[in-house]
Amino acid sequence: MYFPVTRLRRLRYNGILRDMVSETSLSVDDFIMPLFVVEGKNIKNPIKSMPGNYQLSIDLLVEEVKSIRDLGIRSILLFGIPAVKDETGACACSTNSIVQRATIAIKKEISDIFIVADVCNCEYTTHGHCGTIVDNDVHNDLTLETLANQALTFAQAGADLIAPSDMMDGRVKVIREILDKNNYEKIPIMSYSAKYASAFYGPFRDAAESAPKFGNRATYQMNHKNSNEAMREIAFDIQEGADIVMVKPALSYLDIIHRAKNEFNIPIAAYNVSGEFSMVKAAAANGWIDEARITMEILTSIKRAGADIIISYHSVDAAKILNNK
């Protein structure tokens, strides 16, 4: 049927009806809030390029997680900034490392929070790359050893989900194997499967103090021009034991999220990254946009594209908006 018998605007005139026929809806259950933890006590370092986000010492991190949980957000993603870094990231593999101690402290105070531990070496290496350097490049197989050991100690500390973000070939396989061998077969893996070498990561590198000291990450993170390659990466990770796969960044890669959702019968996560977040904050600070409206529009677009899980620095703001509604 066509106009005038069919008038699609009939479904838009009334706000209640608009809500009833909405195809996509957001919930606080969709969100994971990323957090940054540092050594020391009573430390709350503002991240200048990410307004409203901080590097927090463990004591203040625990209080922040309580506030986040009170908003209804039930999951956080932890990134650690150690006091001393090394050449390989081995400093992240001890049960006494920063994220491991933070995990234990949080679980002691907030038992019903779901902790995702990011597995990578860029925050822990002196050179800022995601693994062990040989001949001015990240050596894939040597890096796998560090990643596996890091993942195991995260699980031992109480992490609920292991999230390798390094983009080394075979890392899901070695992490699954070491977890299973040590009786952590119940711990799921959320792999950063389609992680692109993106210009949107700049503010995160300030937050995590992880900018590479030389070169770039183009030899291991994905080429932003490619889509088929992302499907290959996702397929490999699923074969190796990934329970959830992630696309990162989100906004410029909504097509990848949508394609992954259509091609694979597996939960899809999307990371709404720091640069995407900071652009909204900067525009809002200048009065150029309605921050609340555009934030919800962005998050809804990610969900509409097919993401089941949204990792976003907007999570707290979005939860407040949803709760007020």
N, C-alpha and C positions, 0 to 999 in steps of 0.2 A: 504494500500500500504506500502511496505517496501523498504529498501535500495536495489538497488541504485536509484529506481524511486523516492522515498521520501528521501530527504536530509534536515533534520531540520536545518542544519547550513546555508541554503540559507537565512533564515530570520534573520541571525545574522551578515552577512558580512558588511552591510551598517548601519551606526549609525542612519540615519534618519528613515530607516525602523524599526530598533530595537525600536526606540521611538514610532513609529506608532502602533506597535503590542504589546506594553507593556500592561500587564494586570492590573497593579497597579500603581497609581501615587499619589504623595504627593502634598499637597497644604498648604499654610500658613493658610488657612481656617480650616485645620484639628487640629490646635494646640491650647492648653491652656498652658500658662506660669505660673508656680507657683512662688509666691513671699512671702517674710517674712517681716512683719511690726512690729516695736518696738516703744516704747515711746521715747520722746525727740525730739530734733531738730538737723538737720545737722549731722545725724548719718548714717554711712555706715560701718557696721562691716563685714569684710570678713568672710565667712564661710570656714574655712581652709580645711575641708574635701570635699567641693564642689566648686572647683575653678570657679571664675566668678560669684558666687552667694553671696548675701549679706543680712544681716539684715538691713532694711532701716527704718528710721523715716518717718513719713507721708509726710513731705515736699519733701524729696528726692524720696520717693516712687512715688509721683505724677509725678515727672520728669522722672523717670524710665518708668512709664507706657506710657508717651508721646512718648518716644523713641521706646518702644515696638510696640505701635500703628503705628508709622511711618514705621515700617518694614512690616506692613500688618497683624500682629497678632491682632486679634480682641477680645481675651478673656484672662482673668487672673484668677488665683486661689489664694485666700488670706488666709494666716496663720498668726495669731497674737501671739505675745509674750508680755504678760502684765508686768507691773512694779511690781505688787503684785499679787501673786497667793493665792488660798484658797483650802479648802478640797474637794469641790464639783464641782468647775468650775463655780460657780454662778457669778464670776467676769466677765464672758464673756456674761452675759445675760442683761447687761445694754445698753441703747442707747448711753451711753458715753464710752463704752468699745473700745478697740483699733481697732478692725476690723470694727466696726460700724463707728467710726470717720474717718477711712481711706477710707471707701466706700463713705461716704458723700463728702470727699475732692476730691477723684478721679472723681466722677460724676460731681462735680462742674466745673472741668477743662476739662475733656474728656467725652463728652456726649455719644459718640458712642463706648465705651468700654463695653464689656459684663463681669460682675463681678460674679464669682463663690465664694460663701462663704463656707468654710469647717466647718462643724458642728461636733465638738468633744470637749472633755475636757482635753486631755492629755497636751496641752500647758498651761492650766489654773489651773491645780491642783498641790498642793505642792508635791504630791506623784508621779505624772507623769503618772498615769493610766487614762483611758478614761472615768471614771465615779466615782460615790460615793462609797467609800469603806465601807463594812460591813463584819466583821469577815475575814479580809485579802483577800477579793475578791470584784470585782466590782458588786454592787447590780444592777441588770438589771432595775427593775421598778422605783427605785428612780432616776436612771440616766436619764430615759426617760423624767422626768419632766424638768430637766436642759436642755436637748437637745431641747425640744420643745420651751422653752422660748428663748433659744439662737437663734434658727431658726427664730422665730418671729421677734426679734429685728434686725436680719440681713436683713430680708425683709423690715422692716420699714425704715432701713437706705438706702435702694435702691439696695440691691443685686438682681441680675437677675436670679440666680439659687442657690438653696440650696443643699449642698452636704454632707449628714451625713456619717461620716467615722468611727464611733465608734464600729460598729458591735453588738450593743445591739438588742435583739429580739424585734420586734414591733416598732422600732423607726421611720420607714417610715410612719406607720399608725398615730402615735401621731403628727408627724410633719405636715402631710397632713391635719389632723383635725384642728390643731391650725391655720394653714395658711388659710384654707377655712373659719373658724369661724370668722377670722379677715379681710375678704375680700381680701385675697391674693391668690385666687383660680387660678389666671393666672401665678403664680410663679411655675416653674417646679422643680422637685426634681431629682437630679442625685445621686443615692445611690451607695456607695461603697459596692456592694452586695457580691462579692467574694473577700474579703480582707484577704489575708493569713498572718499567723504569720511568717513573713519572716526575714531572716538575711540580706536582702538587704536594710533595713530601717536605718542602722546605721548613715550615714551622715545626714539624715533628723533629727534625734534626737539631733544632735549637733545644727542644724539650728534652730529648734523649741524649743530647751531646754526642751525636753519632754521625756527623758529616764525615765522609771519607777524606783522608788527608791527601790523597792523590787519585787521579783518574775518576772513574764513575762506576756504576753498577750495571752497565749495559751488557756485560758478559754473563750475568746470571739472572737479572730481572728481565721481564719480557719487553719486546719491541711494541710500542704503542700502535704501530700500524697493523698489527696482526690479530686476527680472530681465530682462524683455524688452529693456530699454534696453542691458543688458550684451551681449546677443546682437547688437544693432545695432552697438555699438562694435567688437566682435570682427570682425564681417563687414566693416565699413569698413576696419579695419586690415589684414585679409587681402587685400582688394582693392587696397590701397595698397602692399603688398609685405612685410608682416610674415611672418617665417618661423616664429616661435613667438609665442603670445599668452599673456598672464599675467592671473591673477585675484589681486587684493590687496584686503584681507587674505584669509586662508585659512579659519580656523575658523568664522567666522560666515557664510562664503560657500561652504561645501562644496556646496551645491545649485547654485551658479553654475559651480563647477568641473565638477560632474557633467553639467550641462546643456551646457556648452561642449564637453566631450569627446564627448558624444553627437551634437551638431549639426554639429561641424566636424572635418574630417579634417586636423588639424594638431596638432603638439605643444603641450601645455598646461603652462605653468609656474604655480606657486602660491607666493605670498610669505607665509610664516608670520612675521608682523610683530613688531615690538618689544614692543608691548603684550601680545600673546599669550605671547611669551617671558618677559617680566618678571613676569607673573602667576604663571606656573609657578615661577619662581625665588623669588618672595616667599612663596608657599605652602609651598614646600619648606624655605625658611629657618625657617619657623615650625613645621616638623614636621607639617604638615597632610596632606601627600601623599608618596608614594614618587616622587621626582623622575625616576629612570631609567625606571620603568614608565610613568609618565604621559607622559613625553617621547616614548617610542617609540609609545605608543598614539595620541598626537596626530599624529605624522608618518605613521604607518600609515594613519590616517583620511584624511589629505590624499591619499596615494597611492591608497587605495581609491576615493576620490571620482573619480579620473581624472587626477590630475596626473602628468605624466611627469618633471617637474623640480620640486624643492622648494628654495626659497631660505629658509634658516632660520638664526637665531642659535644654534639647538641643534645645528648640523651637526657641530661638533667633539665635543660630548658624545655625540652619536648614533654618530659614527664610532668612538669609543673603545668604546662598548657593543657595536657590531657586530663590531669587531676582537677583543674579548675573547671574544665568543661563538664 
